[in-house]
């Protein structure tokens, strides 16, 4: 939503999975605050065990602003 495209792309589901596993999340050239980038990185964490919780999302500075 922030950049008008999905973070990873592919035409086949298996290729999409491979892209997610192989490529880091990169941000576009548009300027975003460090709080926004932090929240996005934590929400899109590849390992679900390390992903931000709903409670942490609502306590995040960008959401509280």
mmJSON file of the N, C-alpha and C atoms, coordinates in Angstrom:
{"data_MODEL":{"atom_site":{
"group_PDB":["ATOM","ATOM","ATOM","ATOM","ATOM","ATOM","ATOM","ATOM","ATOM","ATOM","ATOM","ATOM","ATOM","ATOM","ATOM","ATOM","ATOM","ATOM","ATOM","ATOM","ATOM","ATOM","ATOM","ATOM","ATOM","ATOM","ATOM","ATOM","ATOM","ATOM","ATOM","ATOM","ATOM","ATOM","ATOM","ATOM","ATOM","ATOM","ATOM","ATOM","ATOM","ATOM","ATOM","ATOM","ATOM","ATOM","ATOM","ATOM","ATOM","ATOM","ATOM","ATOM","ATOM","ATOM","ATOM","ATOM","ATOM","ATOM","ATOM","ATOM","ATOM","ATOM","ATOM","ATOM","ATOM","ATOM","ATOM","ATOM","ATOM","ATOM","ATOM","ATOM","ATOM","ATOM","ATOM","ATOM","ATOM","ATOM","ATOM","ATOM","ATOM","ATOM","ATOM","ATOM","ATOM","ATOM","ATOM","ATOM","ATOM","ATOM","ATOM","ATOM","ATOM","ATOM","ATOM","ATOM","ATOM","ATOM","ATOM","ATOM","ATOM","ATOM","ATOM","ATOM","ATOM","ATOM","ATOM","ATOM","ATOM","ATOM","ATOM","ATOM","ATOM","ATOM","ATOM","ATOM","ATOM","ATOM","ATOM","ATOM","ATOM","ATOM","ATOM","ATOM","ATOM","ATOM","ATOM","ATOM","ATOM","ATOM","ATOM","ATOM","ATOM","ATOM","ATOM","ATOM","ATOM","ATOM","ATOM","ATOM","ATOM","ATOM","ATOM","ATOM","ATOM","ATOM","ATOM","ATOM","ATOM","ATOM","ATOM","ATOM","ATOM","ATOM","ATOM","ATOM","ATOM","ATOM","ATOM","ATOM","ATOM","ATOM","ATOM","ATOM","ATOM","ATOM","ATOM","ATOM","ATOM","ATOM","ATOM","ATOM","ATOM","ATOM","ATOM","ATOM","ATOM","ATOM","ATOM","ATOM","ATOM","ATOM","ATOM","ATOM","ATOM","ATOM","ATOM","ATOM","ATOM","ATOM","ATOM","ATOM","ATOM","ATOM","ATOM"],
"id":[1,2,3,4,5,6,7,8,9,10,11,12,13,14,15,16,17,18,19,20,21,22,23,24,25,26,27,28,29,30,31,32,33,34,35,36,37,38,39,40,41,42,43,44,45,46,47,48,49,50,51,52,53,54,55,56,57,58,59,60,61,62,63,64,65,66,67,68,69,70,71,72,73,74,75,76,77,78,79,80,81,82,83,84,85,86,87,88,89,90,91,92,93,94,95,96,97,98,99,100,101,102,103,104,105,106,107,108,109,110,111,112,113,114,115,116,117,118,119,120,121,122,123,124,125,126,127,128,129,130,131,132,133,134,135,136,137,138,139,140,141,142,143,144,145,146,147,148,149,150,151,152,153,154,155,156,157,158,159,160,161,162,163,164,165,166,167,168,169,170,171,172,173,174,175,176,177,178,179,180,181,182,183,184,185,186,187,188,189,190,191,192,193,194,195],
"type_symbol":["N","C","C","N","C","C","N","C","C","N","C","C","N","C","C","N","C","C","N","C","C","N","C","C","N","C","C","N","C","C","N","C","C","N","C","C","N","C","C","N","C","C","N","C","C","N","C","C","N","C","C","N","C","C","N","C","C","N","C","C","N","C","C","N","C","C","N","C","C","N","C","C","N","C","C","N","C","C","N","C","C","N","C","C","N","C","C","N","C","C","N","C","C","N","C","C","N","C","C","N","C","C","N","C","C","N","C","C","N","C","C","N","C","C","N","C","C","N","C","C","N","C","C","N","C","C","N","C","C","N","C","C","N","C","C","N","C","C","N","C","C","N","C","C","N","C","C","N","C","C","N","C","C","N","C","C","N","C","C","N","C","C","N","C","C","N","C","C","N","C","C","N","C","C","N","C","C","N","C","C","N","C","C","N","C","C","N","C","C","N","C","C","N","C","C"],
"label_atom_id":["N","CA","C","N","CA","C","N","CA","C","N","CA","C","N","CA","C","N","CA","C","N","CA","C","N","CA","C","N","CA","C","N","CA","C","N","CA","C","N","CA","C","N","CA","C","N","CA","C","N","CA","C","N","CA","C","N","CA","C","N","CA","C","N","CA","C","N","CA","C","N","CA","C","N","CA","C","N","CA","C","N","CA","C","N","CA","C","N","CA","C","N","CA","C","N","CA","C","N","CA","C","N","CA","C","N","CA","C","N","CA","C","N","CA","C","N","CA","C","N","CA","C","N","CA","C","N","CA","C","N","CA","C","N","CA","C","N","CA","C","N","CA","C","N","CA","C","N","CA","C","N","CA","C","N","CA","C","N","CA","C","N","CA","C","N","CA","C","N","CA","C","N","CA","C","N","CA","C","N","CA","C","N","CA","C","N","CA","C","N","CA","C","N","CA","C","N","CA","C","N","CA","C","N","CA","C","N","CA","C","N","CA","C","N","CA","C","N","CA","C","N","CA","C","N","CA","C"],
"label_alt_id":[null,null,null,null,null,null,null,null,null,null,null,null,null,null,null,null,null,null,null,null,null,null,null,null,null,null,null,null,null,null,null,null,null,null,null,null,null,null,null,null,null,null,null,null,null,null,null,null,null,null,null,null,null,null,null,null,null,null,null,null,null,null,null,null,null,null,null,null,null,null,null,null,null,null,null,null,null,null,null,null,null,null,null,null,null,null,null,null,null,null,null,null,null,null,null,null,null,null,null,null,null,null,null,null,null,null,null,null,null,null,null,null,null,null,null,null,null,null,null,null,null,null,null,null,null,null,null,null,null,null,null,null,null,null,null,null,null,null,null,null,null,null,null,null,null,null,null,null,null,null,null,null,null,null,null,null,null,null,null,null,null,null,null,null,null,null,null,null,null,null,null,null,null,null,null,null,null,null,null,null,null,null,null,null,null,null,null,null,null,null,null,null,null,null,null],
"label_comp_id":["UNK","UNK","UNK","UNK","UNK","UNK","UNK","UNK","UNK","UNK","UNK","UNK","UNK","UNK","UNK","UNK","UNK","UNK","UNK","UNK","UNK","UNK","UNK","UNK","UNK","UNK","UNK","UNK","UNK","UNK","UNK","UNK","UNK","UNK","UNK","UNK","UNK","UNK","UNK","UNK","UNK","UNK","UNK","UNK","UNK","UNK","UNK","UNK","UNK","UNK","UNK","UNK","UNK","UNK","UNK","UNK","UNK","UNK","UNK","UNK","UNK","UNK","UNK","UNK","UNK","UNK","UNK","UNK","UNK","UNK","UNK","UNK","UNK","UNK","UNK","UNK","UNK","UNK","UNK","UNK","UNK","UNK","UNK","UNK","UNK","UNK","UNK","UNK","UNK","UNK","UNK","UNK","UNK","UNK","UNK","UNK","UNK","UNK","UNK","UNK","UNK","UNK","UNK","UNK","UNK","UNK","UNK","UNK","UNK","UNK","UNK","UNK","UNK","UNK","UNK","UNK","UNK","UNK","UNK","UNK","UNK","UNK","UNK","UNK","UNK","UNK","UNK","UNK","UNK","UNK","UNK","UNK","UNK","UNK","UNK","UNK","UNK","UNK","UNK","UNK","UNK","UNK","UNK","UNK","UNK","UNK","UNK","UNK","UNK","UNK","UNK","UNK","UNK","UNK","UNK","UNK","UNK","UNK","UNK","UNK","UNK","UNK","UNK","UNK","UNK","UNK","UNK","UNK","UNK","UNK","UNK","UNK","UNK","UNK","UNK","UNK","UNK","UNK","UNK","UNK","UNK","UNK","UNK","UNK","UNK","UNK","UNK","UNK","UNK","UNK","UNK","UNK","UNK","UNK","UNK"],
"label_asym_id":["A","A","A","A","A","A","A","A","A","A","A","A","A","A","A","A","A","A","A","A","A","A","A","A","A","A","A","A","A","A","A","A","A","A","A","A","A","A","A","A","A","A","A","A","A","A","A","A","A","A","A","A","A","A","A","A","A","A","A","A","A","A","A","A","A","A","A","A","A","A","A","A","A","A","A","A","A","A","A","A","A","A","A","A","A","A","A","A","A","A","A","A","A","A","A","A","A","A","A","A","A","A","A","A","A","A","A","A","A","A","A","A","A","A","A","A","A","A","A","A","A","A","A","A","A","A","A","A","A","A","A","A","A","A","A","A","A","A","A","A","A","A","A","A","A","A","A","A","A","A","A","A","A","A","A","A","A","A","A","A","A","A","A","A","A","A","A","A","A","A","A","A","A","A","A","A","A","A","A","A","A","A","A","A","A","A","A","A","A","A","A","A","A","A","A"],
"label_entity_id":["1","1","1","1","1","1","1","1","1","1","1","1","1","1","1","1","1","1","1","1","1","1","1","1","1","1","1","1","1","1","1","1","1","1","1","1","1","1","1","1","1","1","1","1","1","1","1","1","1","1","1","1","1","1","1","1","1","1","1","1","1","1","1","1","1","1","1","1","1","1","1","1","1","1","1","1","1","1","1","1","1","1","1","1","1","1","1","1","1","1","1","1","1","1","1","1","1","1","1","1","1","1","1","1","1","1","1","1","1","1","1","1","1","1","1","1","1","1","1","1","1","1","1","1","1","1","1","1","1","1","1","1","1","1","1","1","1","1","1","1","1","1","1","1","1","1","1","1","1","1","1","1","1","1","1","1","1","1","1","1","1","1","1","1","1","1","1","1","1","1","1","1","1","1","1","1","1","1","1","1","1","1","1","1","1","1","1","1","1","1","1","1","1","1","1"],
"label_seq_id":[1,1,1,2,2,2,3,3,3,4,4,4,5,5,5,6,6,6,7,7,7,8,8,8,9,9,9,10,10,10,11,11,11,12,12,12,13,13,13,14,14,14,15,15,15,16,16,16,17,17,17,18,18,18,19,19,19,20,20,20,21,21,21,22,22,22,23,23,23,24,24,24,25,25,25,26,26,26,27,27,27,28,28,28,29,29,29,30,30,30,31,31,31,32,32,32,33,33,33,34,34,34,35,35,35,36,36,36,37,37,37,38,38,38,39,39,39,40,40,40,41,41,41,42,42,42,43,43,43,44,44,44,45,45,45,46,46,46,47,47,47,48,48,48,49,49,49,50,50,50,51,51,51,52,52,52,53,53,53,54,54,54,55,55,55,56,56,56,57,57,57,58,58,58,59,59,59,60,60,60,61,61,61,62,62,62,63,63,63,64,64,64,65,65,65],
"pdbx_PDB_ins_code":[null,null,null,null,null,null,null,null,null,null,null,null,null,null,null,null,null,null,null,null,null,null,null,null,null,null,null,null,null,null,null,null,null,null,null,null,null,null,null,null,null,null,null,null,null,null,null,null,null,null,null,null,null,null,null,null,null,null,null,null,null,null,null,null,null,null,null,null,null,null,null,null,null,null,null,null,null,null,null,null,null,null,null,null,null,null,null,null,null,null,null,null,null,null,null,null,null,null,null,null,null,null,null,null,null,null,null,null,null,null,null,null,null,null,null,null,null,null,null,null,null,null,null,null,null,null,null,null,null,null,null,null,null,null,null,null,null,null,null,null,null,null,null,null,null,null,null,null,null,null,null,null,null,null,null,null,null,null,null,null,null,null,null,null,null,null,null,null,null,null,null,null,null,null,null,null,null,null,null,null,null,null,null,null,null,null,null,null,null,null,null,null,null,null,null],
"Cartn_x":[0.82,0.0,0.862,1.982,2.838,3.57,3.818,4.601,3.838,2.597,1.785,2.107,2.813,3.127,3.408,3.408,3.711,5.225,5.672,7.11,7.856,7.205,7.807,6.812,7.321,6.431,6.827,5.869,6.084,4.781,4.865,3.659,3.103,3.942,3.513,3.732,2.854,2.93,4.257,4.745,6.02,7.17,7.12,8.15,8.073,6.866,6.696,7.33,7.071,7.667,9.189,9.741,11.192,11.734,11.01,11.435,11.444,10.425,10.341,11.497,11.768,12.853,14.226,14.417,15.741,16.063,15.04,15.284,14.829,15.68,15.345,14.308,13.611,12.647,13.405,13.097,13.723,12.656,13.024,12.089,12.349,11.285,11.392,12.121,12.225,12.968,12.198,10.886,10.103,10.52,10.595,11.005,9.88,10.216,9.306,10.045,9.327,9.976,10.578,11.522,12.149,11.122,10.13,9.076,8.263,7.943,7.181,7.998,9.263,10.121,10.257,10.44,10.566,9.314,8.154,6.906,6.733,7.002,6.873,7.816,9.061,10.031,9.572,9.045,8.613,7.343,6.453,5.226,5.503,6.516,6.843,8.013,8.307,9.342,9.024,10.006,9.788,9.476,10.13,9.908,8.742,7.625,6.452,6.734,7.68,8.015,8.64,9.256,9.914,9.068,7.913,7.048,6.394,6.135,5.512,4.092,3.704,2.356,1.376,0.076,-0.94,-0.77,-0.5,-0.314,0.858,1.947,3.112,2.816,2.018,1.65,0.92,-0.077,-0.867,-0.088,1.008,1.862,3.005,3.151,4.254,4.068,5.169,5.081,4.313,4.445,3.749,2.244,1.794,0.353,-0.175,0.609,0.184,0.123,0.905,0.877,-0.451],
"Cartn_y":[-1.195,0.0,1.256,1.214,2.396,2.679,1.628,1.777,1.424,0.984,0.66,-0.673,-1.545,-2.873,-3.808,-5.097,-6.067,-6.137,-6.548,-6.596,-7.636,-8.729,-9.781,-10.13,-10.495,-10.814,-12.135,-12.735,-13.957,-14.281,-15.101,-15.514,-16.829,-17.601,-18.878,-18.844,-19.498,-19.51,-20.061,-21.129,-21.7,-20.72,-19.987,-18.975,-17.833,-17.473,-16.425,-16.852,-18.086,-18.604,-18.548,-18.951,-18.927,-17.496,-16.551,-15.151,-14.61,-14.941,-14.482,-15.054,-16.338,-16.977,-16.443,-16.131,-15.771,-14.282,-13.438,-12.0,-11.238,-10.308,-9.448,-8.412,-7.896,-6.836,-5.545,-4.929,-3.66,-2.588,-1.397,-0.28,0.536,1.099,1.921,3.222,4.016,5.275,6.342,6.177,7.163,7.155,8.323,8.448,8.013,7.177,6.753,6.905,7.164,7.334,6.015,6.126,4.925,4.094,4.747,4.013,3.163,3.717,2.975,1.786,2.025,0.949,-0.15,0.244,-0.733,-1.592,-0.968,-1.724,-2.665,-2.189,-3.028,-4.225,-3.987,-5.08,-6.118,-5.654,-6.58,-7.324,-6.683,-7.346,-8.368,-8.119,-9.003,-9.933,-10.104,-11.042,-12.43,-13.054,-14.346,-15.46,-15.451,-16.485,-16.07,-16.782,-16.402,-16.286,-17.06,-16.991,-15.655,-14.988,-13.701,-12.509,-12.778,-11.714,-10.953,-9.682,-8.819,-9.306,-9.212,-9.627,-8.468,-8.788,-7.729,-6.723,-7.204,-6.311,-5.357,-5.888,-5.052,-4.064,-4.488,-3.581,-2.368,-2.609,-1.499,-0.647,-1.174,-0.393,0.301,0.019,0.582,2.093,2.856,4.326,4.853,4.225,4.734,4.571,3.533,3.311,4.232,4.441,5.3,6.777,7.16,8.542,8.793],
"Cartn_z":[0.0,0.0,0.0,0.682,0.745,-0.557,-1.341,-2.556,-3.828,-3.684,-4.844,-5.487,-4.761,-5.286,-4.12,-4.404,-3.361,-3.151,-1.959,-1.691,-2.531,-2.859,-3.679,-4.781,-5.954,-7.068,-7.721,-8.383,-9.168,-9.874,-10.904,-11.62,-11.09,-10.4,-9.82,-8.31,-7.589,-6.136,-5.632,-6.235,-5.822,-6.047,-7.148,-7.419,-6.416,-6.011,-5.013,-3.688,-3.284,-2.047,-2.121,-3.248,-3.434,-3.377,-3.984,-3.945,-2.517,-1.757,-0.37,0.439,0.258,1.004,0.602,-0.663,-1.171,-1.107,-1.091,-1.211,0.021,0.433,1.557,1.136,2.123,1.89,1.595,0.471,0.094,0.01,0.405,0.337,-0.913,-1.48,-2.677,-2.406,-3.447,-3.338,-2.57,-2.437,-1.704,-0.235,0.331,1.724,2.659,3.592,4.651,5.964,7.03,8.325,8.794,9.695,10.255,11.026,11.649,12.357,11.386,10.227,9.218,8.726,8.407,7.935,8.986,10.248,11.327,11.432,11.425,11.533,10.35,9.145,7.954,8.022,8.417,8.513,9.53,10.645,11.693,11.306,10.552,10.113,9.005,8.204,7.089,7.408,8.676,9.115,8.554,7.953,7.304,8.293,9.44,10.453,11.345,11.314,12.106,13.609,14.097,15.524,15.9,14.933,15.188,14.757,14.152,13.647,14.794,14.59,15.583,15.893,17.148,17.557,17.366,17.421,17.324,18.452,19.632,20.781,20.532,19.987,19.686,18.555,17.581,16.491,17.05,17.894,18.429,19.418,19.946,20.846,20.105,18.816,18.031,17.895,17.939,17.867,16.657,15.493,14.312,14.412,15.069,15.249,16.343,17.361,18.472,18.067,17.05,16.554,15.922],
"occupancy":[1.0,1.0,1.0,1.0,1.0,1.0,1.0,1.0,1.0,1.0,1.0,1.0,1.0,1.0,1.0,1.0,1.0,1.0,1.0,1.0,1.0,1.0,1.0,1.0,1.0,1.0,1.0,1.0,1.0,1.0,1.0,1.0,1.0,1.0,1.0,1.0,1.0,1.0,1.0,1.0,1.0,1.0,1.0,1.0,1.0,1.0,1.0,1.0,1.0,1.0,1.0,1.0,1.0,1.0,1.0,1.0,1.0,1.0,1.0,1.0,1.0,1.0,1.0,1.0,1.0,1.0,1.0,1.0,1.0,1.0,1.0,1.0,1.0,1.0,1.0,1.0,1.0,1.0,1.0,1.0,1.0,1.0,1.0,1.0,1.0,1.0,1.0,1.0,1.0,1.0,1.0,1.0,1.0,1.0,1.0,1.0,1.0,1.0,1.0,1.0,1.0,1.0,1.0,1.0,1.0,1.0,1.0,1.0,1.0,1.0,1.0,1.0,1.0,1.0,1.0,1.0,1.0,1.0,1.0,1.0,1.0,1.0,1.0,1.0,1.0,1.0,1.0,1.0,1.0,1.0,1.0,1.0,1.0,1.0,1.0,1.0,1.0,1.0,1.0,1.0,1.0,1.0,1.0,1.0,1.0,1.0,1.0,1.0,1.0,1.0,1.0,1.0,1.0,1.0,1.0,1.0,1.0,1.0,1.0,1.0,1.0,1.0,1.0,1.0,1.0,1.0,1.0,1.0,1.0,1.0,1.0,1.0,1.0,1.0,1.0,1.0,1.0,1.0,1.0,1.0,1.0,1.0,1.0,1.0,1.0,1.0,1.0,1.0,1.0,1.0,1.0,1.0,1.0,1.0,1.0],
"B_iso_or_equiv":[0.0,0.0,0.0,0.0,0.0,0.0,0.0,0.0,0.0,0.0,0.0,0.0,0.0,0.0,0.0,0.0,0.0,0.0,0.0,0.0,0.0,0.0,0.0,0.0,0.0,0.0,0.0,0.0,0.0,0.0,0.0,0.0,0.0,0.0,0.0,0.0,0.0,0.0,0.0,0.0,0.0,0.0,0.0,0.0,0.0,0.0,0.0,0.0,0.0,0.0,0.0,0.0,0.0,0.0,0.0,0.0,0.0,0.0,0.0,0.0,0.0,0.0,0.0,0.0,0.0,0.0,0.0,0.0,0.0,0.0,0.0,0.0,0.0,0.0,0.0,0.0,0.0,0.0,0.0,0.0,0.0,0.0,0.0,0.0,0.0,0.0,0.0,0.0,0.0,0.0,0.0,0.0,0.0,0.0,0.0,0.0,0.0,0.0,0.0,0.0,0.0,0.0,0.0,0.0,0.0,0.0,0.0,0.0,0.0,0.0,0.0,0.0,0.0,0.0,0.0,0.0,0.0,0.0,0.0,0.0,0.0,0.0,0.0,0.0,0.0,0.0,0.0,0.0,0.0,0.0,0.0,0.0,0.0,0.0,0.0,0.0,0.0,0.0,0.0,0.0,0.0,0.0,0.0,0.0,0.0,0.0,0.0,0.0,0.0,0.0,0.0,0.0,0.0,0.0,0.0,0.0,0.0,0.0,0.0,0.0,0.0,0.0,0.0,0.0,0.0,0.0,0.0,0.0,0.0,0.0,0.0,0.0,0.0,0.0,0.0,0.0,0.0,0.0,0.0,0.0,0.0,0.0,0.0,0.0,0.0,0.0,0.0,0.0,0.0,0.0,0.0,0.0,0.0,0.0,0.0],
"pdbx_formal_charge":[null,null,null,null,null,null,null,null,null,null,null,null,null,null,null,null,null,null,null,null,null,null,null,null,null,null,null,null,null,null,null,null,null,null,null,null,null,null,null,null,null,null,null,null,null,null,null,null,null,null,null,null,null,null,null,null,null,null,null,null,null,null,null,null,null,null,null,null,null,null,null,null,null,null,null,null,null,null,null,null,null,null,null,null,null,null,null,null,null,null,null,null,null,null,null,null,null,null,null,null,null,null,null,null,null,null,null,null,null,null,null,null,null,null,null,null,null,null,null,null,null,null,null,null,null,null,null,null,null,null,null,null,null,null,null,null,null,null,null,null,null,null,null,null,null,null,null,null,null,null,null,null,null,null,null,null,null,null,null,null,null,null,null,null,null,null,null,null,null,null,null,null,null,null,null,null,null,null,null,null,null,null,null,null,null,null,null,null,null,null,null,null,null,null,null],
"auth_seq_id":[1,1,1,2,2,2,3,3,3,4,4,4,5,5,5,6,6,6,7,7,7,8,8,8,9,9,9,10,10,10,11,11,11,12,12,12,13,13,13,14,14,14,15,15,15,16,16,16,17,17,17,18,18,18,19,19,19,20,20,20,21,21,21,22,22,22,23,23,23,24,24,24,25,25,25,26,26,26,27,27,27,28,28,28,29,29,29,30,30,30,31,31,31,32,32,32,33,33,33,34,34,34,35,35,35,36,36,36,37,37,37,38,38,38,39,39,39,40,40,40,41,41,41,42,42,42,43,43,43,44,44,44,45,45,45,46,46,46,47,47,47,48,48,48,49,49,49,50,50,50,51,51,51,52,52,52,53,53,53,54,54,54,55,55,55,56,56,56,57,57,57,58,58,58,59,59,59,60,60,60,61,61,61,62,62,62,63,63,63,64,64,64,65,65,65],
"auth_comp_id":["UNK","UNK","UNK","UNK","UNK","UNK","UNK","UNK","UNK","UNK","UNK","UNK","UNK","UNK","UNK","UNK","UNK","UNK","UNK","UNK","UNK","UNK","UNK","UNK","UNK","UNK","UNK","UNK","UNK","UNK","UNK","UNK","UNK","UNK","UNK","UNK","UNK","UNK","UNK","UNK","UNK","UNK","UNK","UNK","UNK","UNK","UNK","UNK","UNK","UNK","UNK","UNK","UNK","UNK","UNK","UNK","UNK","UNK","UNK","UNK","UNK","UNK","UNK","UNK","UNK","UNK","UNK","UNK","UNK","UNK","UNK","UNK","UNK","UNK","UNK","UNK","UNK","UNK","UNK","UNK","UNK","UNK","UNK","UNK","UNK","UNK","UNK","UNK","UNK","UNK","UNK","UNK","UNK","UNK","UNK","UNK","UNK","UNK","UNK","UNK","UNK","UNK","UNK","UNK","UNK","UNK","UNK","UNK","UNK","UNK","UNK","UNK","UNK","UNK","UNK","UNK","UNK","UNK","UNK","UNK","UNK","UNK","UNK","UNK","UNK","UNK","UNK","UNK","UNK","UNK","UNK","UNK","UNK","UNK","UNK","UNK","UNK","UNK","UNK","UNK","UNK","UNK","UNK","UNK","UNK","UNK","UNK","UNK","UNK","UNK","UNK","UNK","UNK","UNK","UNK","UNK","UNK","UNK","UNK","UNK","UNK","UNK","UNK","UNK","UNK","UNK","UNK","UNK","UNK","UNK","UNK","UNK","UNK","UNK","UNK","UNK","UNK","UNK","UNK","UNK","UNK","UNK","UNK","UNK","UNK","UNK","UNK","UNK","UNK","UNK","UNK","UNK","UNK","UNK","UNK"],
"auth_asym_id":["A","A","A","A","A","A","A","A","A","A","A","A","A","A","A","A","A","A","A","A","A","A","A","A","A","A","A","A","A","A","A","A","A","A","A","A","A","A","A","A","A","A","A","A","A","A","A","A","A","A","A","A","A","A","A","A","A","A","A","A","A","A","A","A","A","A","A","A","A","A","A","A","A","A","A","A","A","A","A","A","A","A","A","A","A","A","A","A","A","A","A","A","A","A","A","A","A","A","A","A","A","A","A","A","A","A","A","A","A","A","A","A","A","A","A","A","A","A","A","A","A","A","A","A","A","A","A","A","A","A","A","A","A","A","A","A","A","A","A","A","A","A","A","A","A","A","A","A","A","A","A","A","A","A","A","A","A","A","A","A","A","A","A","A","A","A","A","A","A","A","A","A","A","A","A","A","A","A","A","A","A","A","A","A","A","A","A","A","A","A","A","A","A","A","A"],
"auth_atom_id":["N","CA","C","N","CA","C","N","CA","C","N","CA","C","N","CA","C","N","CA","C","N","CA","C","N","CA","C","N","CA","C","N","CA","C","N","CA","C","N","CA","C","N","CA","C","N","CA","C","N","CA","C","N","CA","C","N","CA","C","N","CA","C","N","CA","C","N","CA","C","N","CA","C","N","CA","C","N","CA","C","N","CA","C","N","CA","C","N","CA","C","N","CA","C","N","CA","C","N","CA","C","N","CA","C","N","CA","C","N","CA","C","N","CA","C","N","CA","C","N","CA","C","N","CA","C","N","CA","C","N","CA","C","N","CA","C","N","CA","C","N","CA","C","N","CA","C","N","CA","C","N","CA","C","N","CA","C","N","CA","C","N","CA","C","N","CA","C","N","CA","C","N","CA","C","N","CA","C","N","CA","C","N","CA","C","N","CA","C","N","CA","C","N","CA","C","N","CA","C","N","CA","C","N","CA","C","N","CA","C","N","CA","C","N","CA","C","N","CA","C","N","CA","C","N","CA","C"],
"pdbx_PDB_model_num":[1,1,1,1,1,1,1,1,1,1,1,1,1,1,1,1,1,1,1,1,1,1,1,1,1,1,1,1,1,1,1,1,1,1,1,1,1,1,1,1,1,1,1,1,1,1,1,1,1,1,1,1,1,1,1,1,1,1,1,1,1,1,1,1,1,1,1,1,1,1,1,1,1,1,1,1,1,1,1,1,1,1,1,1,1,1,1,1,1,1,1,1,1,1,1,1,1,1,1,1,1,1,1,1,1,1,1,1,1,1,1,1,1,1,1,1,1,1,1,1,1,1,1,1,1,1,1,1,1,1,1,1,1,1,1,1,1,1,1,1,1,1,1,1,1,1,1,1,1,1,1,1,1,1,1,1,1,1,1,1,1,1,1,1,1,1,1,1,1,1,1,1,1,1,1,1,1,1,1,1,1,1,1,1,1,1,1,1,1,1,1,1,1,1,1]
}}}
